[in-house]
Amino acid sequence: MKLNQFARLTPEFSQQLTELARIGLPADPKGNFADTAAAMYAAFFPEAYQPAAKQDKFAQIAVDSRQNLAEWLASGPAQMTRRDFYNVALQLLGFEAFIDFDLADPLAYLAATKLPSVDHDLLDTADFLKASYLLLATRTKHLVNFLDDLANRGFFKNFQSSSKQPKPLLFNGKVQQVFDARQAIREVVWIESDVDSDHDGKRDLLEATIYRPKATEQGLKVPVLFTANPYFHGTNDVTAATHVPETVLAVKSHGASKAEVTAGPVQIDDLPKRAVTGEATEAEAYAEENSMYAFNDYFLARGFAVVYSAGVGTRYSDGFRTIGGPEETAGAVAVIEWLTGKRRAFTNRTAGVAIKAWWSTGKVAMTGKSYLATLAIAAATTGVEGLKTIIADAGISSWYDYYRENGLVVAPGGFQGEDADVLAVDTFSRQKSGGDMIRIKSAWERHLAAITRDQDRTTGAYTAWWDARNYRKNAANVKADVVLIQGLNDWNVKPKNAIRFWQAIADLPIQKKLILHQGQHVYVHNVRSLDFLDMMNLWLTHELLGVANDAAGALPNVIVQDNVTPQSWSAYTDFANPEAEHVTTEVNLKNDFEAATDQFTDHATATFKAQHDTSASFEKAIITPNSAYANSRLWLTQPVLDRDRVLEGIPHLELTLAVDAPTGILSVRLVDLGEAKRFGETAATVAPNDLQLGFDFKTTDIVEFKPAAKTTPSKLITLGHINLQNPKNAYEVQQITPGQFFHVSLDLQPTHYHLPTGRQLALIIHGADMAQTIRPTKTTHYQVDLAKSTLTLPFRL
């Protein structure tokens, strides 16, 4: 086990003493050593209320191979060896003597686990206090740090009782859980937007569900974590709406110009506002839906309010889903504007009774993964005031890069046949309310038909419709600080969405952080080897509470999980920056690769049917040597590596080829070749329900990325697809003359991949991708001019 920790601060000793005193612990460096130790250790068992109960707890802790903590304290110690202190500390952190570590050498386990320690014996009370402060800020076996673990056992349960005015509490630069999440006020309001996405001539009202600390009823104003979650009120069956992958790749007769595919300014009708008949300070509706994001729940006990809004076209709100359209962005912005006092909300949908977010400080962070993170990115690119930061996990920064690629219709990984209209059906939870649906059914069907038409599954071209859903073009408007989290094996929301947005905001005067992990489309807040919750606590304490804790300087700009060494996370100054220890190498496909041939015939669809494959089995087979698809691909290999290399950046292919048809799909995969036990792409549960989110509150699983039990011959590093009729971009078209050579340029998905000594890089070039592209039945013959084709590989030095 390795417990990487990036968010731990090391303040001056005087500040440590102040913070220890602030949380009610001994803090006199001149105090008696034995008395200080007894008081400190007594406080470390808040679940034991009486002296006898605490003595029993002490007796369970070994100090060395001869005595327990109760016996050691009874001896009236005047100092403590480093070894003894960390024997006790490791047990307090949840580790087991004799099982996890050796009492004769706890320091070896500390080093192996990457836990911090003081570097000398504790010769006086000041030394003991320094070591205790460090221990409180150290991570436990339960993922959280030790002070969080104490709080989960009731350490702070009476913290507010002696204060007339509830207040947050800081320790080690982070806000602590001194609010009872179980007593949160739960309420619902309806926020008036500027848009009319269901075309009924009225401004859409958007339901928002609120959980706020009870302390707000006593006058405390709190910052807000806002999650725009289209799935919040449920989803629908999309079986009937899901497309069967087309069997014919269209020959495009013409393309378009840049001007023709550029979306115009958003036109918002100046609709009348609802009449206000009165004002209220209390909501009329209870929030019946439970919070569904453990990350937000974790911060509820730390004095943040949590707000969810599903947005236009969802149950209890007005409007229609537009799948990334300006209306959805405007809906998210409307919620932020209400939280900052610049927009109206109502206590119900009809009576006109207005209500303000009087409990909000007006400082907002947006959180969430996938569609939720997408709307955070969208809102950030408006520059809306009050949005201080976004923490966007696997968010879409351009919807074209989700459902299309270089002139091709592609499916998000694992969801063949999905498209914008399918997601619209999925998230249109208004239809769950029959009384609502009977009024809007015909209008919704017309609206959905327009999405199906405008998404254009025939040509796969980039159009003005897709351009309106490209948030990167508005990146210059971003004022909020940004945290991006992305899975390097996420073929659902692919890495391009994160990295291209990262590049788009690179020169903006904002703070920005990037975390890259080895997972697929998964969360990382409960991954044990990373202190993600602690990092985001440091970040949000600065962003929303204004604490000068140097979060921007303390947290690395880029953190990347290694794909070879388990539980290893590295810090970097940037991603794929030529000025940051980075170099690109151009290799020729003929001179620098071995290939048995320079041509292949794409029989993939026929083979797929004959093998009774699925998308998942195809993805495995296409990168496996000697698979059934061997004749439907070109397989090129480089020599075995004689040293470790780290690919980092965007591999780029320049390819000269000919096909025997007027159109064709080209798919490219870069593969790590060699038998090895590689990481799984979904983290495995290592401790069920062991991550506690607050005192006597919710729990969730702790997970970890682990190497697989069995070896595999290969592993996909990155991939790319292109319609051969779109060799320059996704809107201009080049006519193909069958049998004539022509040139295409293709960026693969960004990657960071550690290639160890003894492995090989393989480049696979093939036609249709059964997992992600459409599935043409016509066979196409490909010939590649290897001498006139190159692959540019970006490496970290």
Salt bridges, closest charged atoms under 4 A:
GLU47 OE2 - LYS57 NZ 3.55
GLU47 OE1 - ARG153 NH1 2.81
ASP64 OD2 - ARG66 NH2 3.30
ASP84 OD1 - ARG83 NH2 2.95
ASP100 OD2 - LYS141 NZ 3.23
ASP119 OD1 - HIS120 NE2 3.85
ASP127 OD2 - HIS120 ND1 3.96
ASP148 OD1 - ARG302 NH2 2.67
ASP149 OD2 - ARG153 NH2 2.99
ASP180 OD2 - ARG182 NH2 2.82
GLU187 OE2 - ARG212 NE 2.69
GLU192 OE2 - ARG274 NH1 3.34
GLU192 OE1 - ARG344 NH2 2.99
ASP194 OD1 - ARG203 NH1 2.63
ASP194 OD2 - ARG343 NH2 2.90
ASP198 OD2 - ARG430 NH1 3.13
GLU207 OE1 - HIS233 NE2 3.02
GLU217 OE2 - ARG212 NH1 2.73
GLU246 OE1 - ARG457 NH2 2.85
GLU289 OE2 - HIS233 ND1 3.13
ASP297 OD2 - LYS698 NZ 3.12
ASP318 OD2 - ARG274 NH2 3.66
ASP318 OD1 - ARG349 NH2 2.78
GLU328 OE2 - ARG321 NH2 3.17
GLU337 OE1 - ARG343 NH2 2.76
GLU385 OE2 - LYS342 NZ 3.92
ASP401 OD2 - ARG472 NH2 2.58
ASP401 OD1 - LYS496 NZ 3.46
GLU405 OE1 - HIS721 ND1 2.86
ASP419 OD2 - ARG404 NH2 2.99
ASP419 OD2 - ARG457 NH1 2.78
ASP421 OD1 - HIS243 NE2 3.00
ASP436 OD1 - ARG430 NH2 2.77
ASP436 OD1 - ARG439 NH2 2.61
GLU445 OE2 - LYS441 NZ 2.53
ASP454 OD1 - ARG453 NE 2.92
ASP467 OD2 - LYS473 NZ 2.67
ASP490 OD2 - HIS521 ND1 2.70
ASP562 OD1 - HIS754 ND1 2.99
GLU581 OE1 - ARG796 NH1 3.95
ASP644 OD2 - HIS754 NE2 2.80
GLU648 OE1 - HIS752 ND1 2.77
GLU648 OE2 - ARG796 NH2 2.74
GLU654 OE2 - HIS652 NE2 2.56
GLU654 OE1 - HIS743 NE2 2.43
ASP672 OD2 - ARG678 NE 3.24
ASP672 OD2 - ARG759 NH1 2.59
GLU681 OE2 - LYS715 NZ 3.51
ASP690 OD2 - HIS142 ND1 2.85
ASP696 OD2 - ARG182 NH1 2.45
ASP747 OD2 - ARG500 NH2 2.93
ASP747 OD1 - HIS652 ND1 2.62
ASP769 OD2 - ARG669 NH2 2.95
ASP769 OD2 - HIS721 NE2 2.69
